[in-house]
Structures are given as structure tokens and as C-alpha cells.
Amino acid sequence: MSTSTSSLLDLADPTDVDALREALASQDPQRLLTPLGLRRLVVAADASQHVVPELTDLLAARGAQLAGARLVLLVDDVAIARAGRDLKDDVEAALRAAVSAGGGAVTRYVVRDEHGEHAVGPLHADETALSAAARAVAGADAVVSVGGGTITDIGKVATSRTGNPPLVVVQTAASVDGFTDDVSVVLASGVKKTIPSRWPDVVLGDLEAIAGAPPQMAAAGYGELLSMFTAPADWYLAALTGLDETFHRAPVDLLAVVGRGLADWSPGVVRGEPEAFEALTRALDVRGIATGVSGGTAVLSGVEHLVSHVLDMHHGAKGQPIGLHGAQVGVASVVAAAAWELLFDRLAGGGAAQAAQRIASGAGIDPDGALQRCRDAFGHLDADGALAAECGRRYELKLAELAVRRQRLAAVLERWDEHAAVLRSLVRPSAELRDGLRAAGVTATFSDLVPSVDADLARWAVASCHLMRERLVVVDLLDALGWWTPVEVAHCLAALEPQGAVL
């Protein structure tokens, strides 16, 4: 675990990949971080027009030429307009012109939902889609994907399975941060999980196309940003307990650079201001890099992401549309911050000493009961109990690891004051996050999400979020201490209301 202060805070332009790589190396003498594999990041109004020169350079670095190359253009069936034209058609035409002189070919492959005409919602990165895409790109000299986060994730997995040909990503939405990292969010057994994939070689964030995307996409992107004000604390807590010792200060400091000026430009997102779209796109893309170099998603994925994933699991199981991930994360970030505030309050005074005694005794940590808890929480979602079983397997692993390390966690609680100072620095106040959502004019409550999440569903998702994955988060500690009852859940949900919450 590295906690040294980072010179990344002095970085003028974190989207300058070469300068960023140098700054990361200077703050990582022990080489604990994952090397930054992204070669170029271009965020510009005409970024999609850089596809041909970027491919030319990538292939030249491998001793090959673009003329005569076999290319695959990987897309979904969502129409994407740029300056009144079909962006996918324009990219395909540019690629065909570039390869035709040498007898090359461009294959346009559309990844579609293969689950039948009654499938609900957008394309998902499930095994059917991943396998189909991998077959499509096999043997290609290079691959270009055009679209949003899901097709990008599919492209990263598909090319990682087929020899890692050069991959250029044309980013057309600013809704998630997964364009620039080396992992992909996939759907397995009805449950979203993150798996290793690969770095794209080049990401081209086309601001003209991004500005033309549905307004709710950028609003969701702002919500996604808020996890950087809560998740790093979960990551640090996991490092303290020994469940995840990858914590490194450099990615956290990179996020601090991303967060500069957020309150100034964020209201411009829903107003469609070009400067706001550019700032949002840059922020999300640098967040993705922070995820990649940290070696996992924990730096940006804590309680708030678990709540979103539980909602996705519910909607998918019930045949309902899946909500925008970033919008759900933004609302849940307020709840996550409130959970941390609850822990800080409860451990004040003599609370930490009593908590240490409880943890040392093993009370509240019951691996044997993990599967039943997941059945109680998730058993209603499907007839065969597969979702509960999948979550139960992961939750049992987490509790088993926590039980082994309970003395270490008890020691953390015995010295809580020194650890709390660091943890507090990694969490923004829930009221600040709540007010930020409202000031930006984006979704600020569960009921305003699409599809709408009523009070009962919100309570269930928040109460159950820690049961679905191996990752240790603040709710796991609250639960082990007996402080995650319906009363505490309601308290944290109340933080979304303008008056806040009192307990």
C-alpha cells in the first residue's frame, strides 16, 4: 500500500498520455502500478477524423501498412449522428478509402442482442455478445469500435481474446469512464462483474458526436464522476484490513486533478455548453486511466457502484429496462457518503474501542450464514435461485477473508483516530454531493431515475448492496458492527433530501 503524496497534482493536462505516464512513473518507484498501456487520448470536436492517421501509426509501429490491411469496424445498432451525418458510415468510408489502394478490406460488424425480439433494454456485454464479437474480429489487422461504453467493453474483450490487434476506440458519449481503462463490465449469470480485458491503443473522444448524444447520457456522466468522492475511502478501508492491499496514492491524486473546477462547469452539462462537454469527457477519460493503472476498479467503485449493480440485477431479472449506470451511481454516491458519516459518528468517543472488541470476538462476521442472507435478499429475483447463489458464493468468500483478518481489523479500530483522518480526506460530505447533483440539474433522487426506483426498492438495494460482491466496503463494517439495520439504511437514504438526515 503506497500513501506517499503525488506530483500528479501539478500535472497541467492529465489527458497528455506521455506526460501522465512520466508523472505516474515518478510517483511509483516500486512499480506497484499497472503500466499505462493507452498510447494516445484525443478529446476534440473532430476526434473521429483522426482514425486513419492513428491507425497508420499503430500499424507502422508493427511493421505493417494501413493500405491493404484487414479491418473490422465494431458497432452496435444505435444510430449515431455527427454534424447531421451518420458517424459510423463516415468512419467506414474513411477506412475503406485508406485500405483500398492495397487491396484491403473493411468488415462492419454490428453486435446485436441475440436473446430474441422480446429482450428488454439495450445491448449487454454478456457471453453471447462477447463470443460473437470475438469471432468477428478474429484475424483482423486492426479493429475500430464506434459508440458508447458497452460496445467499447465488448471490443476490448473481443480483441483481448484474439491476439490484441491494434484497437482504436471512437467515444461518442460521456456517460461512463470505461473507455480508457483495461477492464470491462460484463453480464455473467445475470450479475454484472468487472473482468480484465485490455487497454485500447487510442481513444478518440469526439466532442461533436458527444454533444449530439441524448442529454441524459452526459447527465449520467456527471453522476458517474461522483464516485471519486466516496469509493477511494472504501479502497483504503479494504487495504487497512488486508483484503485489498493495492491502495496507491497516485491514482487518488489523479482524481483530485479531475475534480478541479467541477462545481464551475457542471451546470453547463445539462445546458449543452461545449466547454462543459469537453470538461466532462476529459474528466471521465482520466478517471478510466486511474482505474487502469491502479490495477482494479476499487479506486472508483465502492458502495455507490454496488447499489447501482443491485438495481441492474433487479431490473434485468424482472424484465425491466436497465437504468443509466452513471445516473444511479450519482444518486447512490450521496448514500455512500452518508454511510461513511454514520460510521465516523458511531466510532467517535469510546465507540471505536467497543467496536474493536466486537470485531475481535468474531461477532457479526458469519461466513456460514452468507448464502442464506443472499437467498433472503435476492431469492425473489429468479425461480431457480441462481442469482442468490452467485452472490452468495462471492459474499461468503469476503466474509471468510474478513474472519481470518478480524484481529487486523480490530487493530485498525483500536487506532481509529489516525486512520479516520485519512478516510475523512477521501470522502466528500453527503450534503455537498447532494447539492452538487441538484445544482448540475441532473437526477438527484432514486424516484427520478429511469426507470423510477420507489422507496421500497431503494431501501432494498441500499440494504443489500454489500451482499453481492467480494469487495469490502464501509457497509460491510457497519453491518458487522450491528449498525446496518432498517433504521441506519433509512438514515442514509434521508441524506438525499434537502434537509439531510438526523439520527
Residue pairs with C-beta under 8 A, 6 or more apart in sequence:
1 239
1 245
1 246
1 247
1 248
2 28
2 30
2 32
2 247
2 248
2 249
2 250
3 247
3 249
3 422
4 27
4 249
5 249
5 253
6 23
6 27
6 249
6 250
6 252
6 253
6 254
7 23
7 26
7 27
8 14
8 20
8 23
8 24
8 27
8 250
8 253
8 254
8 257
9 253
9 256
9 257
11 19
11 20
11 23
11 254
11 257
12 19
13 19
14 20
14 254
14 257
14 258
14 282
14 286
14 289
15 41
15 43
15 282
15 285
15 286
17 36
17 38
17 39
17 40
17 41
20 36
20 254
20 289
21 36
24 33
24 36
24 250
24 254
24 293
27 249
27 250
27 253
28 248
28 250
32 246
32 248
33 248
33 250
33 251
33 293
33 294
33 295
34 182
34 292
34 293
34 294
34 295
35 293
36 199
36 289
36 292
36 293
37 182
37 198
37 199
37 201
37 292
38 180
38 199
38 200
38 201
38 202
38 203
38 289
38 292
39 58
39 201
39 202
40 54
40 201
40 202
40 203
41 180
41 202
41 203
41 205
41 285
41 289
42 50
42 54
42 202
42 203
42 204
42 205
43 205
43 207
43 278
43 281
43 282
43 285
44 50
44 205
44 206
44 207
45 206
45 207
45 208
45 274
46 206
46 208
47 170
47 171
47 204
47 205
47 206
47 207
48 82
48 87
48 90
48 91
48 146
48 170
48 204
48 206
48 208
48 209
49 94
50 202
50 204
51 91
51 94
51 95
51 144
51 168
51 170
51 204
52 66
52 94
52 95
52 98
54 168
54 201
54 202
54 204
55 66
55 69
55 71
55 95
55 98
55 142
55 144
55 166
55 168
56 65
56 66
56 98
58 142
58 166
58 168
58 201
58 202
59 65
59 66
59 69
59 141
59 142
59 166
62 166
64 141
65 102
66 98
66 99
66 104
67 98
67 99
67 100
67 101
67 102
67 104
68 99
68 101
68 102
68 103
68 104
69 99
69 102
69 104
69 141
69 142
70 99
70 104
70 105
70 107
70 139
70 140
70 141
71 95
71 99
71 104
71 105
71 106
71 107
71 140
71 141
71 142
71 143
71 144
72 106
72 107
72 108
72 109
72 136
72 137
72 140
72 142
72 143
72 144
73 88
73 91
73 92
73 95
73 106
73 107
73 108
73 109
73 143
73 144
73 145
73 146
74 109
74 111
74 133
74 136
74 137
74 143
74 144
74 145
74 146
74 151
74 154
74 155
74 158
75 88
75 108
75 109
75 110
75 111
75 145
75 146
75 147
75 151
76 110
76 111
76 112
76 122
76 123
76 147
76 148
76 150
76 151
77 110
77 112
77 123
78 122
78 147
78 148
79 86
80 86
80 87
80 88
80 146
80 147
80 172
80 209
80 212
80 213
81 87
81 209
81 212
82 90
82 172
82 206
82 208
82 209
82 212
83 208
87 146
87 170
87 172
87 206
87 209
88 108
88 146
91 144
91 146
91 170
92 106
92 108
95 106
95 144
96 106
98 104
99 105
99 106
107 136
107 140
109 133
109 136
109 137
111 123
111 129
111 132
111 133
111 136
111 151
111 154
112 123
113 119
113 122
113 123
113 124
113 129
114 128
114 129
114 132
115 128
120 319
120 320
120 321
121 315
121 316
121 320
121 321
121 322
122 150
122 322
123 129
123 150
123 151
123 154
124 150
124 187
124 322
125 150
125 153
125 154
125 157
125 184
125 185
125 186
125 187
126 186
126 187
126 188
127 186
127 188
129 154
130 154
130 157
130 158
130 161
130 186
133 154
133 155
133 157
133 158
134 157
134 158
134 161
134 162
136 158
137 143
137 155
137 158
137 159
137 162
137 165
138 162
139 162
140 162
140 165
141 165
141 166
142 165
142 166
142 167
142 168
143 155
143 158
143 159
143 165
143 166
143 167
143 168
144 167
144 168
144 169
144 170
145 151
145 152
145 154
145 155
145 167
145 168
145 169
145 170
146 170
146 172
147 170
147 172
147 173
148 171
148 172
148 173
148 175
148 176
148 213
148 217
149 173
149 175
149 176
149 178
149 179
149 185
149 325
152 169
152 171
152 178
152 179
152 200
153 178
153 184
153 185
153 186
153 197
154 184
155 167
155 169
155 200
156 167
156 182
156 184
156 197
156 198
156 200
157 184
157 186
157 195
157 197
159 165
159 167
159 198
160 196
160 197
160 198
164 198
166 201
167 198
167 200
167 201
167 202
168 200
168 201
168 202
168 203
168 204
169 179
169 200
169 202
169 203
169 204
170 204
170 206
170 209
171 179
171 203
171 204
171 205
171 206
171 210
171 281
171 285
172 206
172 209
172 210
172 213
173 210
173 213
173 217
173 218
173 221
174 205
174 210
174 213
174 217
174 218
174 221
174 277
174 280
174 281
174 284
175 213
175 217
175 218
175 220
175 221
175 224
175 324
175 325
175 326
176 220
176 221
176 224
176 284
176 325
176 326
177 224
177 284
177 285
177 287
177 288
177 291
177 300
178 184
178 185
178 288
178 291
179 200
179 203
179 205
179 284
179 285
179 288
180 199
180 200
180 203
180 285
180 286
180 288
180 289
180 292
181 199
181 288
181 289
181 291
181 292
181 297
182 196
182 197
182 198
182 199
182 292
183 194
183 195
183 196
183 197
183 291
183 292
183 296
183 297
184 194
184 195
184 197
185 192
185 193
185 194
186 192
186 193
186 194
186 195
187 316
188 390
189 386
189 387
189 390
190 313
190 316
190 317
190 381
190 382
190 386
190 387
190 390
191 309
191 313
191 387
191 390
191 391
191 468
192 309
192 312
192 313
193 469
194 296
194 297
194 301
199 292
203 285
205 281
205 282
205 285
207 274
207 277
207 278
207 281
210 218
210 277
210 281
211 272
211 274
211 277
215 270
215 272
216 324
216 327
216 450
217 324
218 269
218 270
218 277
218 280
219 269
219 270
219 326
219 327
219 440
219 441
219 442
219 443
220 324
220 325
220 326
220 327
220 330
220 442
220 443
221 269
221 280
221 281
221 284
221 326
222 266
222 269
222 280
222 326
222 330
222 437
222 440
222 442
223 324
223 326
223 327
223 328
223 329
223 330
223 331
223 333
223 437
223 442
223 443
224 284
224 287
224 325
224 326
224 329
224 330
225 258
225 259
225 262
225 280
225 283
225 284
225 287
225 326
225 330
226 304
226 329
226 330
226 333
226 334
226 433
226 436
226 437
227 300
227 301
227 302
227 304
227 305
227 329
227 333
227 336
228 255
228 258
228 259
228 287
228 290
228 300
229 259
229 333
229 337
229 427
229 428
229 433
230 302
230 303
230 304
230 333
230 336
230 337
230 340
230 427
230 428
230 433
231 298
231 299
231 300
231 301
231 302
231 303
231 304
231 305
231 336
232 252
232 255
232 299
232 300
232 302
232 426
233 302
233 340
233 423
233 426
233 427
233 474
234 298
234 302
234 303
234 336
234 471
234 472
234 473
234 474
235 244
235 246
235 247
235 298
235 299
235 302
236 247
236 422
236 423
236 426
237 423
237 472
237 473
237 474
237 477
238 244
238 247
238 298
238 471
238 472
238 473
239 245
239 246
239 247
240 408
240 409
240 412
240 419
241 402
241 405
241 408
241 409
241 412
241 472
242 405
242 408
243 398
243 401
243 402
243 405
243 472
244 296
244 298
244 471
244 472
246 294
246 295
246 296
246 298
248 294
250 293
251 290
251 291
251 293
251 294
251 299
252 290
252 299
252 426
254 286
254 289
254 290
255 287
255 290
255 299
255 300
257 286
258 282
258 283
258 286
258 287
258 290
259 283
261 279
262 283
262 436
263 436
263 439
265 273
265 275
265 276
265 279
265 280
266 276
266 280
266 436
266 439
266 440
267 276
267 439
267 440
267 441
268 275
268 276
269 276
269 277
269 280
269 440
269 441
269 442
270 440
270 441
270 442
271 441
287 300
290 299
290 300
291 297
291 299
291 300
297 305
298 471
301 471
302 336
302 471
302 473
302 474
303 332
303 335
303 336
303 339
303 465
303 466
303 473
303 474
303 475
304 329
304 332
304 333
304 335
304 336
305 329
305 332
306 465
306 466
306 468
306 469
306 471
306 473
306 475
307 328
307 329
307 332
307 335
307 336
307 461
307 462
307 465
308 323
308 325
308 328
308 329
308 332
309 465
309 468
309 469
310 460
310 461
310 464
310 465
310 468
311 323
311 328
311 453
311 457
311 461
312 322
312 323
312 325
312 328
313 378
313 381
313 387
313 468
314 320
314 381
314 457
314 460
314 461
315 321
315 322
315 323
315 451
316 322
317 381
317 382
317 387
318 381
320 451
321 450
321 451
323 449
323 450
323 451
323 453
324 449
324 450
327 442
327 443
327 449
327 450
328 449
330 437
330 442
330 443
330 444
331 437
331 443
331 444
331 445
331 446
331 449
331 496
332 462
333 433
334 430
334 433
334 434
334 437
334 495
334 496
335 430
335 462
335 492
335 493
335 495
335 496
336 474
337 427
337 428
337 429
337 430
337 433
337 495
338 430
338 491
338 492
338 493
338 494
338 495
338 501
339 474
339 475
339 478
339 492
340 423
340 427
340 474
341 427
341 429
341 430
341 495
342 478
342 483
342 488
342 491
342 492
342 503
343 474
343 477
343 478
343 483
344 420
344 423
344 424
345 503
346 355
346 478
346 481
346 483
347 355
347 413
347 416
347 420
352 413
352 414
352 416
352 417
353 413
353 414
355 413
355 416
355 481
356 410
356 411
356 413
356 414
356 416
357 410
358 364
358 480
358 481
358 482
359 365
359 406
359 409
359 410
359 413
359 480
359 481
360 406
360 407
360 410
362 403
362 406
363 480
364 479
364 480
364 481
364 482
365 399
365 402
365 403
365 406
365 480
366 399
367 396
367 399
367 400
367 403
370 392
370 395
370 396
370 398
370 399
370 467
371 388
371 389
371 392
371 393
371 395
371 396
372 392
373 392
373 395
373 467
374 388
374 389
374 391
374 392
374 395
374 467
374 468
375 385
375 388
375 392
377 388
377 391
377 460
377 463
377 464
377 467
378 387
378 388
378 391
378 464
378 467
378 468
379 385
379 388
381 387
381 388
382 388
391 467
391 468
391 469
394 468
394 469
394 470
395 466
395 467
395 468
395 469
395 470
397 470
398 469
398 470
398 471
398 472
398 476
401 470
402 409
402 472
402 476
402 480
409 477
412 419
430 495
430 500
431 495
431 500
434 444
434 495
434 496
434 498
434 500
437 443
437 444
438 444
443 449
444 496
445 496
446 452
446 453
446 454
446 455
446 457
446 458
446 493
446 496
447 453
447 454
447 455
447 458
453 461
458 493
459 486
459 489
459 490
459 493
462 489
462 492
462 493
463 484
463 486
463 489
465 473
465 475
466 473
466 475
466 476
466 479
475 484
478 484
478 488
487 503
488 503
491 501
491 503
492 501
493 501
494 500
494 501
495 501
